[in-house]
Amino acid sequence: MSFRSSYARVFSFLKAHPSTTKILGLSTLSGGGGLLTYSDSSPLRSILHANATHDSDGNPIRKKKVVVLGSGWSGYSFLNYLNNPNYDVQVVSPRNFFLFTPLLPSVTNGTVEARSIVEPIRHLMRKKGFEYKEAECVNIDASNKKIHCRSKDGSNLKGTTEFDMDYDILVIAVGAKPNTFNTPGVEEHAHFLKEADDALTIRKSVINCFERASLPNITEEERKKILHFVVVGGGPTGVEFSAELHDFLVEDVAKIYPTVKEFTRITLLEAGDHILNMFDKRITAFAEEKFQRDGIDLKTGSMVVGVTADEISTKERETGKIVSEPYGMVVWSTGIGSRPVIRDFMQQIGQGQRRVLATDEWLRVEGCDGVYALGDTATINQRRVMEDIAEIFSKADKGNTGTLNKKEFNGVVKDICQRYPQVNLYLKKNKFKNIAQLLKSANGEDTEVNIEKFKQALSEVDSQMKNLPATAQVASQQGKYLAKCFNKMEKCEKKPEGPLRFRGEGRHRFQPFRYRHFGSFAPLGGEKTAAELPGDFVSIGYSSQWLWYSVYASKLVSWRTRMLVISDWTRRFVFGRDSSSI
């Protein structure tokens, strides 16, 4: 084929696909040739993957339809890392953007703008060649492999649109909803902090409270009520919001509303004994002391029993007394619960008695084929060593002698540690180098181990089983893990890479999911942050605040959002926070 005819065929292809092929540059070369440069070309990408979607005889392979529900941390991470052309990927989410939730408290007081922490999901859809539908899944029909969806009820739209979608593989990443514990009045009168709209509503409400309190016909008692801000929940979100609100009052409100600043009050309510109880005790103690110094009214052992339009009622644990106080605004941040669609799905598959949807260590929903669940939607139901102890021993005892020698034991040690993460946690906590040392401590110098000694040595390891926290860090890692499994699905079907199947033959296709903790931050206001890092390392102060800035800037999902957030931080340092009620 001549160069001229090849050149003509290229331009014919470009003419046939004008909407998806971008010509960035065309430079004429001496001799009549040319140089073409392309960016983000879907047709060219499909040509590159053509061989991957056809069998050895050239016949097209039917792609498996993967439906992903949700565009949050786990869903976005899964989509971002998925690179297998053998899947037809459809995304369903009522939110057409990814939200960087760790910075939501900063949106509530104008430190960061809401648009700075969102990334439109259609950018990723176009890049990956996936399809997106802005709708909410309201029902999952696992037996027929279908989902029922409803479009958003927009204010400028007449009604909603409902439709069904079938799937081969379903990835549930819808997250969770705030947990009110059925406390009366919370849904009607309290603010939540889960979505961008929540943060903007809180921001507007705070400003409106100060504007109302500044009116000339308001009494002193009314001002105290209007400017009483109550935060329920002493976890990371409640603590950070309280700190952000205090900074706003001290650094900005004092200048903008000088006549009412003396009436402002922040109350933080926590039902437990301490705030930030999932952090190191040193961080908890410092946070409580700092809040007391800052004038934040911290009340531990106070459980909210009701919220009305004007008052919030709490039950004091020590006395059992019910106390009611007037307030201007309540922010509710006490944990999360399953969404209605997930609760209905759990009833279908026999998990109706559970509080959270359960998956195995490979993120597969238990009792349901072809369905995976990630992030806050589900929890991993880690298998206990003692449930499988007889099978583990039998698999290792290749000679059926009733005892394990050193060689037989070493043959399953690696698989035990891979399959049961609590083993390594137990070894680390008790300062054992390996399982062999654990067995030696339990059985002395015996060179062979019977089933009873084997059970005795491993009897305590299940005490180290822990549920993973419902954090963005966990959700993001799960999405990345599952995408990598899908990317090498065909390869691992032929050559499994996971641990031994102790209850069955062969090996598992993949290594089970393992969470790696990189540390946690707790911003405490006044440019001070507490950091709990791997290795039992704790840092508190200004240096941790700058570490917080750098880590969060690096974790934003695009250079666009990084630049916007950094510019917002810079604007706040130079000009202060935006106090407009929009």
C-alpha positions, -999 to +999 in steps of 0.1 A: +000+000+000+014+034-010+021+062+015-005+084-004-032+058+000-024+054+037-025+091+041-059+092+024-073+064+046-063+083+078-081+114+067-112+094+057-112+079+092-109+114+108-137+127+086-160+098+097-154+106+134-153+144+137-168+146+172-144+123+190-111+129+173-092+161+181-065+174+157-041+194+178-016+202+151-008+196+114+025+207+101+035+202+064+069+186+059+092+189+029+085+161+004+047+162+008+044+143+041+027+155+073+027+151+111-005+146+130-008+149+167-039+136+185-053+138+220-079+117+238-091+099+206-118+074+214-118+058+179-081+054+179-083+039+214-109+014+202-086+004+173-057-002+198-080-024+218-096-042+189-075-073+193-084-074+230-122-076+222-120-103+196-112-139+199-084-158+180-107-162+150-115-125+148-150-129+161-162-101+185-163-111+222-194-100+242-182-076+268-194-081+303-216-052+315-203-037+347-227-013+364-212+010+390-235+027+415-220+059+430-194+085+422-178+089+456-144+078+469-147+041+462-166+044+429-144+071+415-112+053+425-125+021+409-134+039+376-101+058+376-080+026+378-101+003+357-083-004+324-098-036+310-113-032+275-133-064+279-159-046+301-188-024+291-189+001+320-221+020+329-221+044+358-253+054+377-251+082+403-274+111+413-243+132+417-224+140+384-192+149+402-167+135+427-166+154+460-134+157+481-153+152+514-123+159+539-125+196+530-163+199+535-159+216+569-137+242+553-166+250+529-190+258+558-171+289+568-159+302+534-122+290+537-127+269+506-153+272+479-175+242+471-166+242+434-130+239+443-134+204+458-156+188+431-144+172+399-170+166+372-173+129+366-179+132+328-143+142+323-133+107+335-162+091+315-149+107+283-113+097+290-122+061+298-149+056+273-175+048+300-212+058+300-228+078+328-265+083+337-275+109+363-300+089+383-304+071+416-307+034+420-338+027+441-340-010+438-316-039+432-331-071+418-303-096+424-322-127+412-327-112+377-295-091+377-314-058+372-315-024+389-344+001+389-333+037+386-350+071+390-337+103+376-332+134+398-362+155+404-349+188+392-368+220+400-369+229+364-380+195+352-415+181+352-414+149+372-389+121+371-378+094+346-376+058+357-358+030+339-343-004+344-308-016+337-294-051+335-259-061+345-234-089+346-214-074+374-227-049+399-204-026+419-222-009+448-205+022+459-234+044+470-219+054+504-240+059+535-264+084+550-262+102+583-274+081+612-300+099+634-306+069+657-343+077+652-339+108+675-371+129+673-368+161+653-333+156+639-344+151+603-366+182+604-344+207+623-307+197+622-281+202+595-260+173+582-225+175+567-222+148+540-227+166+507-216+199+491-252+212+494-251+205+531-219+226+535-234+254+515-266+253+535-247+255+568-226+284+555-257+303+546-274+295+579-243+307+599-243+341+581-281+344+584-278+339+621-254+368+624-275+390+602-306+383+622-288+389+655-276+423+641-311+436+636-321+465+660-353+450+674-337+418+687-334+414+725-303+402+742-318+369+751-329+364+715-293+372+703-279+346+727-303+320+713-297+329+676-259+328+680-258+295+699-243+269+675-246+233+687-226+205+671-237+169+679-209+143+677-173+143+688-159+125+659-134+139+633-162+157+613-178+173+644-145+183+659-132+198+627-164+217+620-164+231+655-127+242+651-135+258+617-165+277+630-145+289+660-117+302+637-144+320+616-159+337+647-125+348+661-107+358+629-136+372+608-169+377+627-152+398+653-144+423+626-176+420+605-201+419+633-185+436+663-217+444+681-228+408+684-196+388+688-199+387+726-232+367+723-217+338+702-213+304+717-203+270+704-214+238+722-200+204+712-221+174+725-206+139+727-224+109+742-191+091+751-165+100+776-141+117+752-140+133+717-119+118+690-120+084+708-106+066+677-074+086+679-044+083+702-052+093+738-026+121+735-045+137+707-078+133+725-064+150+756-048+179+736-080+185+717-102+186+748-078+210+765-076+233+734-113+235+730-117+245+767-090+272+762-108+284+731-141+287+749-159+259+731-184+244+755-175+207+754-201+184+770-193+147+771-217+121+784-246+140+769-269+121+746-294+140+725-329+128+730-349+153+710-347+184+688-374+210+682-374+242+662-361+262+691-346+237+716-323+207+718-328+183+747-300+161+761-299+134+788-269+136+811-255+101+817-242+108+853-275+122+866-301+109+841-315+144+840-330+159+808-317+193+800-331+216+772-313+245+757-323+271+730-302+272+699-298+290+667-284+262+645-277+224+651-252+204+630-256+166+634-225+145+629-229+112+648-220+085+623-235+068+593-262+042+584-272+022+554-293+038+527-328+025+520-319+008+488-291-011+506-314-021+535-340-035+510-312-053+491-300-069+524-334-082+531-334-099+496-302-117+501-306-129+537-287-102+554-317-085+569-305-090+605-272-072+599-266-035+604-243-032+574-240-050+541-214-078+545-187-088+519-159-113+520-122-103+518-124-099+481-153-074+484-179-098+470-213-094+487-220-125+507-250-146+494-251-128+460-232-137+428-216-111+407-221-082+432-194-062+449-197-035+476-171-009+485-166+020+509-191+030+535-218+009+519-204-024+533-181-040+558-157-069+553-168-100+572-133-113+580-132-151+585-119-164+618-089-187+619-105-210+644-134-215+620-110-231+596-084-245+619-092-282+612-092-275+574-059-256+577-043-285+596-056-311+571-044-291+541-009-289+556-008-325+568+000-340+534+010-373+548-021-377+569+000-385+599-019-364+624+011-342+630+029-314+611+066-314+607+086-283+600+085-286+562+047-292+562+041-263+585+063-239+564+042-249+533+011-232+546+025-204+568+025-178+539-010-187+529-023-184+565-009-149+568-023-139+535-058-153+542-061-142+578-047-106+584-054-109+622-025-134+624+001-107+615-016-082+638-014-107+667+023-115+660+031-078+658+013-070+691+029-098+710+064-092+694+067-126+676+088-126+645+067-153+628+042-181+634+070-205+639+081-185+670+045-184+682+042-222+679+075-226+697+064-205+726+033-225+729+047-260+724+083-258+735+110-276+715+087-302+699+096-307+663+062-318+653+028-303+662-006-321+665-040-306+659-045-297+696-012-279+700-019-262+667-053-249+680-037-239+713-011-218+695-036-199+673-065-197+697-060-160+705-052-146+671-089-139+663-089-113+692-071-089+668-100-089+643-112-053+637-137-037+614-122-011+590-131+025+597-156+043+574-131+067+559-122+081+525-088+064+528-104+029+531-129+035+503-103+048+479-080+018+485-109-006+480-118+010+447-082+007+435-079-029+447-110-040+429-101-023+397-067-040+396-085-073+402-107-066+372-078-056+351-061-090+355-093-111+357-085-132+326-049-138+336-058-149+371-086-171+359-059-192+342-032-187+368-046-178+403-023-157+425-042-158+458-037-180+489-047-216+492-083-225+495-084-243+528-120-253+523-116-265+487-091-272+460-066-249+443-060-212+451-081-181+452-079-160+421-066-129+438-049-118+470-076-106+495-080-069+502-056-055+527-060-020+541-028+000+546-032+029+570-012+060+561-022+081+590-051+104+602-055+141+607-076+161+631-076+198+624-082+216+657-083+253+646-058+281+651-036+267+624-030+236+646-036+200+635-031+167+653-016+139+631-015+102+640+010+085+617+021+049+612+045+036+638+026+051+668+039+086+658+019+116+670+025+151+660+005+182+671+009+218+662+017+242+634+041+217+616+012+192+614-010+218+599+014+224+571+017+186+566-021+186+564-021+213+537+004+194+516-012+160+520-047+172+512-035+192+482-017+161+468-048+139+474-071+161+453-079+142+421-069+168+395-045+197+390-076+218+384-089+212+420-054+215+434-049+249+420-084+261+430-080+249+466-045+263+470-058+297+456-087+295+481-062+290+510-041+319+497-071+341+494-081+334+530-047+342+543-046+375+524-082+387+525-100+366+551-130+344+546-160+352+524-189+362+546-216+365+518-247+343+522-245+328+487 
